[in-house]
Amino acid sequence: MSIQALSQFIGDPFHASQQAVISVICKFKKIRNDSDVFQKIGQIAVASLQLIMLEHPATKSLANLSIVISAVSMHDFCRVLQYPRHWFFPITAEVIDQHVVRDALYENLYKKLEVRVANDPALNDDDHKKQLLKSEASKLKKIIENCLIDQLNLMNANNDGYRNLEEFVGQLEKRFRKLGHPYIDFPNIDLSKFVTKDLSKNDDKSNDYTQNVSTGMVYKVPTLEKITNIHWAVVDCLTVALSLKEWGLLDTAKLAETIGQHHAFQWVKNQKLECWLIGLVCTSFSWKLLESVRRLRDEELSTNGRHQTRWDAVTSLAELTYFGSIFTNLIGKTNFSSAHVQILAITAKSLGLLSIFTRPNYEVF
């Protein structure tokens, strides 16, 4: 083997390994401020400390450290505070059907381009007009895609959201105004009309996105996902209430007694907030598992979409097993040991952390 061949033989795997390491480092830099990562690391640490103290009673001094780390539950307060923003600014990069937007923009602007080229007094030959129209149409499509890519990437990077589709289209118009084109006067075009146009009925099956869940410019949220989102909203609110109870800021027993004075709500007196909370968490993960299985079975997902949906199914099953063991213990149906519950917690949270690390980057087209 020659020196050059040997160098290439060694260099190629090394280069591939180097690129993989760089990719992981970049991924760590990107997610280091992710609140979900911070919370899951804290949950793994707390469960690990609890398991260590159970197996080695001499390490009871770690209890104070466990209490400090358990402050990661404050993340639940952040989610509750974010709900109003999601309600009032629902148009985010994730819900925009980028293919429909691109096609609608192109159809709207192509008609103007076609009229301008046909009425250009400098062009007398029909063949020349057709060739020019084809060339300019290709450039127009590229301009539209670049504008859309820049806008959606900016929205995703800054977690931006808009109140309605008109605001989103207005941002696209601002980007078009900065561009120049010999046959389209971008500052004078009106893109507001195509907002209500439904171009989701597309027979082109080659597009790598889910055709049957898009309506207009925004992806339609499946019914199971809507139910899951409602459950999680209730869970987050109950989590905050449980935290306030543990801190002595909310007397849930007194509140239940007050509510139970009404004849229709007497059953509330015998209920425990923790049981309801854990039960709703189990229900939420069940809905999420069912939705993931349904999507994998019924929908034509992209490669990234299928990857993430598989992880959603795995993590939902792991979390359901963990919280299910807690719930059945609370209602007296099982008697799982604390050590087993902590092992399930470490497993579930570790899988959740791994799913975040392997989550595909947001891609436009």
JOPE-V529552 format. One record per pair of residues at least 12 apart in sequence whose ideal C-beta (glycine too) atoms are under 8 Angstrom apart, sorted by the first residue. I is the first residue (numbers start at 1). J is the second residue. D is the distance in whole Angstrom. If there is no record, write none. Layout:
i->I j->J d->D
i->I j->J d->D
This chain:
i->27 j->357 d->7
i->31 j->356 d->6
i->31 j->357 d->7
i->34 j->356 d->7
i->35 j->75 d->5
i->35 j->78 d->6
i->36 j->75 d->8
i->36 j->352 d->8
i->36 j->356 d->6
i->37 j->353 d->7
i->37 j->356 d->6
i->38 j->72 d->6
i->38 j->75 d->7
i->39 j->72 d->5
i->39 j->73 d->8
i->39 j->75 d->4
i->40 j->349 d->5
i->40 j->352 d->5
i->40 j->353 d->5
i->40 j->356 d->7
i->41 j->72 d->8
i->41 j->353 d->7
i->42 j->69 d->5
i->42 j->70 d->7
i->42 j->71 d->8
i->42 j->72 d->3
i->43 j->72 d->6
i->43 j->345 d->7
i->43 j->349 d->5
i->44 j->345 d->8
i->44 j->346 d->6
i->44 j->349 d->5
i->44 j->350 d->6
i->44 j->353 d->7
i->45 j->69 d->5
i->46 j->66 d->5
i->46 j->69 d->5
i->46 j->70 d->5
i->46 j->72 d->8
i->47 j->342 d->5
i->47 j->345 d->4
i->47 j->346 d->5
i->47 j->349 d->7
i->48 j->342 d->8
i->48 j->346 d->6
i->49 j->62 d->5
i->49 j->63 d->8
i->49 j->65 d->6
i->49 j->66 d->4
i->49 j->69 d->7
i->50 j->66 d->6
i->50 j->338 d->7
i->50 j->342 d->5
i->51 j->339 d->6
i->51 j->342 d->4
i->51 j->343 d->7
i->51 j->346 d->7
i->53 j->66 d->8
i->54 j->338 d->6
i->54 j->339 d->5
i->54 j->342 d->7
i->55 j->339 d->7
i->73 j->239 d->7
i->73 j->243 d->6
i->76 j->236 d->6
i->76 j->239 d->4
i->76 j->240 d->6
i->76 j->243 d->7
i->77 j->240 d->6
i->77 j->243 d->8
i->79 j->236 d->5
i->80 j->236 d->5
i->80 j->237 d->6
i->80 j->240 d->6
i->83 j->233 d->6
i->83 j->236 d->8
i->85 j->161 d->7
i->86 j->161 d->7
i->88 j->163 d->6
i->89 j->161 d->3
i->89 j->162 d->6
i->89 j->163 d->6
i->90 j->161 d->7
i->90 j->163 d->8
i->91 j->161 d->6
i->91 j->162 d->4
i->91 j->163 d->7
i->91 j->164 d->7
i->91 j->165 d->6
i->91 j->167 d->7
i->91 j->168 d->5
i->91 j->218 d->7
i->92 j->155 d->6
i->92 j->159 d->8
i->92 j->160 d->7
i->92 j->161 d->5
i->93 j->152 d->5
i->93 j->153 d->8
i->93 j->155 d->4
i->93 j->156 d->4
i->93 j->160 d->8
i->93 j->362 d->7
i->94 j->156 d->8
i->94 j->362 d->8
i->95 j->218 d->5
i->95 j->219 d->5
i->96 j->152 d->6
i->96 j->168 d->7
i->96 j->217 d->6
i->96 j->218 d->6
i->96 j->219 d->8
i->97 j->200 d->7
i->97 j->209 d->8
i->97 j->214 d->4
i->97 j->216 d->7
i->97 j->217 d->6
i->97 j->218 d->6
i->97 j->219 d->5
i->98 j->148 d->6
i->98 j->152 d->6
i->98 j->209 d->8
i->98 j->364 d->6
i->98 j->365 d->6
i->99 j->202 d->8
i->99 j->207 d->6
i->99 j->209 d->6
i->99 j->214 d->8
i->99 j->365 d->8
i->100 j->199 d->5
i->100 j->200 d->6
i->100 j->202 d->8
i->100 j->214 d->6
i->100 j->216 d->7
i->100 j->217 d->5
i->101 j->148 d->6
i->101 j->217 d->5
i->102 j->144 d->6
i->102 j->145 d->6
i->102 j->148 d->6
i->102 j->365 d->8
i->103 j->199 d->5
i->103 j->202 d->7
i->104 j->194 d->4
i->104 j->197 d->6
i->104 j->199 d->5
i->104 j->217 d->7
i->105 j->144 d->5
i->105 j->148 d->7
i->105 j->172 d->7
i->105 j->191 d->7
i->105 j->194 d->7
i->106 j->140 d->7
i->106 j->141 d->6
i->106 j->144 d->6
i->107 j->194 d->7
i->107 j->199 d->7
i->108 j->189 d->8
i->108 j->191 d->6
i->108 j->193 d->8
i->108 j->194 d->5
i->109 j->140 d->6
i->109 j->144 d->7
i->109 j->184 d->6
i->109 j->189 d->7
i->110 j->137 d->6
i->110 j->140 d->7
i->112 j->184 d->6
i->112 j->189 d->7
i->113 j->133 d->7
i->113 j->136 d->6
i->113 j->137 d->6
i->113 j->140 d->6
i->113 j->183 d->5
i->113 j->184 d->6
i->114 j->133 d->6
i->116 j->183 d->4
i->116 j->184 d->7
i->117 j->129 d->6
i->117 j->132 d->6
i->117 j->133 d->5
i->117 j->136 d->7
i->117 j->183 d->6
i->120 j->183 d->7
i->136 j->181 d->8
i->136 j->182 d->8
i->136 j->183 d->6
i->139 j->181 d->8
i->140 j->181 d->7
i->140 j->184 d->7
i->143 j->179 d->6
i->143 j->181 d->7
i->145 j->365 d->7
i->147 j->172 d->6
i->147 j->175 d->5
i->147 j->176 d->6
i->147 j->179 d->8
i->148 j->172 d->7
i->148 j->364 d->7
i->149 j->364 d->5
i->149 j->365 d->7
i->150 j->175 d->7
i->151 j->171 d->6
i->151 j->172 d->6
i->151 j->175 d->6
i->152 j->364 d->5
i->153 j->362 d->7
i->153 j->364 d->6
i->156 j->362 d->5
i->165 j->195 d->5
i->165 j->216 d->8
i->165 j->217 d->6
i->165 j->218 d->7
i->166 j->192 d->6
i->166 j->195 d->6
i->168 j->217 d->8
i->169 j->191 d->5
i->169 j->192 d->6
i->169 j->194 d->8
i->169 j->195 d->6
i->172 j->191 d->7
i->173 j->189 d->8
i->173 j->191 d->6
i->176 j->189 d->7
i->176 j->191 d->8
i->195 j->216 d->8
i->195 j->217 d->7
i->196 j->216 d->7
i->197 j->216 d->7
i->198 j->215 d->7
i->198 j->216 d->5
i->199 j->216 d->8
i->200 j->214 d->4
i->200 j->215 d->6
i->200 j->216 d->6
i->205 j->300 d->8
i->208 j->302 d->5
i->208 j->303 d->8
i->209 j->302 d->6
i->210 j->299 d->5
i->210 j->300 d->6
i->210 j->301 d->6
i->210 j->302 d->8
i->210 j->305 d->7
i->211 j->300 d->7
i->212 j->299 d->7
i->212 j->300 d->8
i->213 j->299 d->7
i->222 j->291 d->6
i->222 j->294 d->8
i->222 j->295 d->8
i->224 j->287 d->6
i->224 j->290 d->6
i->224 j->291 d->4
i->224 j->294 d->7
i->225 j->291 d->6
i->227 j->287 d->6
i->228 j->284 d->6
i->228 j->287 d->4
i->228 j->288 d->5
i->228 j->291 d->6
i->231 j->280 d->6
i->231 j->283 d->6
i->231 j->284 d->4
i->231 j->287 d->6
i->232 j->284 d->5
i->234 j->280 d->6
i->235 j->277 d->7
i->235 j->280 d->5
i->235 j->281 d->6
i->235 j->284 d->6
i->238 j->273 d->7
i->238 j->276 d->7
i->238 j->277 d->5
i->238 j->280 d->7
i->239 j->277 d->6
i->241 j->273 d->6
i->242 j->273 d->6
i->242 j->274 d->6
i->242 j->277 d->6
i->245 j->273 d->7
i->252 j->273 d->5
i->256 j->268 d->5
i->256 j->269 d->6
i->256 j->271 d->7
i->257 j->269 d->6
i->272 j->330 d->8
i->274 j->330 d->7
i->275 j->327 d->7
i->275 j->330 d->5
i->275 j->331 d->7
i->278 j->323 d->6
i->278 j->326 d->5
i->278 j->327 d->5
i->278 j->330 d->6
i->279 j->327 d->6
i->281 j->319 d->8
i->281 j->323 d->5
i->282 j->320 d->6
i->282 j->323 d->5
i->282 j->324 d->5
i->282 j->327 d->5
i->285 j->316 d->5
i->285 j->317 d->8
i->285 j->319 d->5
i->285 j->320 d->4
i->285 j->323 d->7
i->286 j->316 d->8
i->286 j->320 d->6
i->288 j->312 d->6
i->288 j->316 d->4
i->289 j->313 d->6
i->289 j->316 d->4
i->289 j->317 d->6
i->289 j->320 d->6
i->291 j->312 d->8
i->292 j->309 d->5
i->292 j->310 d->8
i->292 j->312 d->4
i->292 j->313 d->4
i->292 j->316 d->6
i->293 j->313 d->6
i->295 j->309 d->5
i->296 j->309 d->6
i->296 j->310 d->7
i->296 j->313 d->7
i->304 j->360 d->4
i->304 j->363 d->7
i->307 j->358 d->8
i->307 j->360 d->6
i->308 j->355 d->8
i->308 j->359 d->6
i->308 j->360 d->6
i->311 j->355 d->4
i->311 j->358 d->7
i->311 j->359 d->8
i->312 j->355 d->8
i->314 j->351 d->6
i->314 j->355 d->7
i->315 j->348 d->7
i->315 j->351 d->5
i->315 j->352 d->5
i->315 j->355 d->5
i->318 j->344 d->8
i->318 j->347 d->6
i->318 j->348 d->4
i->318 j->351 d->5
i->318 j->352 d->8
i->319 j->348 d->5
i->319 j->352 d->7
i->321 j->344 d->6
i->321 j->348 d->7
i->322 j->341 d->7
i->322 j->344 d->4
i->322 j->345 d->5
i->322 j->347 d->7
i->322 j->348 d->4
i->325 j->340 d->7
i->325 j->341 d->6
i->325 j->344 d->6
i->326 j->341 d->6
i->329 j->341 d->7
